[in-house]
Amino acid sequence: MLLFMKRPPVSKQITLLPVASQQEVKMTEDSFDPHALRRALGNFATGITIVTAQAADGSKIGLTVNSFNSVSLQPPLILWSLDKRSASSLEVLRGSGHFAVNVLAADQIALSNHFARPQEDKFAGIAFSEGPGRAPLLEGCAARFHCALEQEIDAGDHWILLGRVLAFDDFGRAPLLYHQGAYSLALPHPQLQSQSKADSGGVFAQKLSNNLLYLLLQAVSAYQNAYLPKQTALGLSVSEARVLILLSALTQGSVDKLQRESNLPGSEIAEALENLTQAGLVEQSAEHYRLTADGVERAEQYWHVSQQEQEQVLAEFSAEEVETFKRMLRGVMQHA
Ligand SMILES: Cc1cc2nc3c(=O)[nH]c(=O)nc-3n(C[C@H](O)[C@H](O)[C@H](O)COP(=O)(O)O)c2cc1C
């Protein structure tokens, strides 16, 4: 992650350069700029699911979906939306009348990227069992909802698909989240920290204050709380910043190369490159992308803000203590 990448501090004065897409976007003629709208919608953090179905002839569909949401408890209804360009998926769903929503766990990024790419046989090499309507059920998920297709609603360039939950599995694993085009993890909110500080005499808070996981999570929360507003002020979404930083390290890269290095979905990298190009930070030659002079400067700003934060946070500790701290963190990371 950006926080832990080593880079010499940049000593020059930093001026914030807001990108056009940060400003209010007005409607043109009959619609918004779809890239700007998609980018703004990415501020709504979601989980990630893989929706699967199997037709009577055995043809299967599976696609990565973050439009999933709960609708009703009684009767139990959920929804998700399907891009109308996935016409063959709709046929399978209609033919089957059933589908499964596999809610991904935090360690399933590879599965999410796999099912977000069109390919001949998405299920080759993927372990699954079958649920109602023979819908493929994936392993290692946080939860699974086995559904009957209840209703299709025509909604612009998508179909909204309403499902009736027939059965479900609740495995309770930590979820994989998605925010501003990048994968994310659920961490307790820093507000919890201030509440427990105020209540520091309590037995619960005292017990927790010696728990390593609690300390690690609260340290990350506190760090993020101070650091993220400074990073966000540089004007790029998480996926755009990730692509910019990667390009500064690689000098140039193709979408494939950027995907291998960043773990972002390919579609997000393409979208981020489009937005960075529009903002004048990236230029393309043939299959390769590289930073413009403004792009290089913006990437340096990211390194600078990151380095400065690190120095501030660790200012009260000696160089020896900082080294020990890093060694301990690496040790904890290897323990997994
Ligand atoms: C994080 C993420 C969320 C997505 N959410 C949706 C969605 O809600 N609906 C949809 O139709 N496609 C969604 N997609 C795109 C599909 O996963 C992708 O287009 C997939 O290749 C479609 O399957 P197909 O090529 O087999 O039709 C999403 C992709 C990603 C990476």
PDBQT file of the ligand as one rigid body, heavy atoms in Angstrom, charges set to zero:
ROOT
HETATM    1  C1  LIG A 401     -16.533  -4.360  -8.979  1.00  0.00    +0.000 C 
HETATM    2  C2  LIG A 401     -17.388  -4.688 -10.168  1.00  0.00    +0.000 A 
HETATM    3  C3  LIG A 401     -18.774  -4.587 -10.060  1.00  0.00    +0.000 A 
HETATM    4  C4  LIG A 401     -19.590  -4.889 -11.155  1.00  0.00    +0.000 A 
HETATM    5  N1  LIG A 401     -20.946  -4.799 -11.027  1.00  0.00    +0.000 NA
HETATM    6  C5  LIG A 401     -21.747  -5.111 -12.057  1.00  0.00    +0.000 A 
HETATM    7  C6  LIG A 401     -23.175  -5.075 -11.904  1.00  0.00    +0.000 A 
HETATM    8  O1  LIG A 401     -23.694  -4.731 -10.863  1.00  0.00    +0.000 OA
HETATM    9  N2  LIG A 401     -23.933  -5.425 -12.988  1.00  0.00    +0.000 N 
HETATM   10  C7  LIG A 401     -23.366  -5.811 -14.189  1.00  0.00    +0.000 A 
HETATM   11  O2  LIG A 401     -24.116  -6.126 -15.133  1.00  0.00    +0.000 OA
HETATM   12  N3  LIG A 401     -22.025  -5.839 -14.363  1.00  0.00    +0.000 NA
HETATM   13  C8  LIG A 401     -21.197  -5.523 -13.320  1.00  0.00    +0.000 A 
HETATM   14  N4  LIG A 401     -19.837  -5.565 -13.461  1.00  0.00    +0.000 N 
HETATM   15  C9  LIG A 401     -19.262  -5.944 -14.768  1.00  0.00    +0.000 C 
HETATM   16  C10 LIG A 401     -19.310  -7.433 -15.005  1.00  0.00    +0.000 C 
HETATM   17  O3  LIG A 401     -18.773  -8.178 -13.940  1.00  0.00    +0.000 OA
HETATM   18  C11 LIG A 401     -18.514  -7.788 -16.277  1.00  0.00    +0.000 C 
HETATM   19  O4  LIG A 401     -18.949  -6.991 -17.340  1.00  0.00    +0.000 OA
HETATM   20  C12 LIG A 401     -18.615  -9.245 -16.628  1.00  0.00    +0.000 C 
HETATM   21  O5  LIG A 401     -17.579  -9.572 -17.554  1.00  0.00    +0.000 OA
HETATM   22  C13 LIG A 401     -19.941  -9.572 -17.268  1.00  0.00    +0.000 C 
HETATM   23  O6  LIG A 401     -19.991 -10.939 -17.520  1.00  0.00    +0.000 OA
HETATM   24  P1  LIG A 401     -20.081 -11.494 -19.027  1.00  0.00    +0.000 P 
HETATM   25  O7  LIG A 401     -18.905 -10.911 -19.751  1.00  0.00    +0.000 OA
HETATM   26  O8  LIG A 401     -19.974 -12.980 -18.840  1.00  0.00    +0.000 OA
HETATM   27  O9  LIG A 401     -21.406 -11.021 -19.553  1.00  0.00    +0.000 OA
HETATM   28  C14 LIG A 401     -19.007  -5.288 -12.387  1.00  0.00    +0.000 A 
HETATM   29  C15 LIG A 401     -17.605  -5.384 -12.489  1.00  0.00    +0.000 A 
HETATM   30  C16 LIG A 401     -16.807  -5.102 -11.388  1.00  0.00    +0.000 A 
HETATM   31  C17 LIG A 401     -15.330  -5.230 -11.498  1.00  0.00    +0.000 C 
ENDROOT
TORSDOF 0
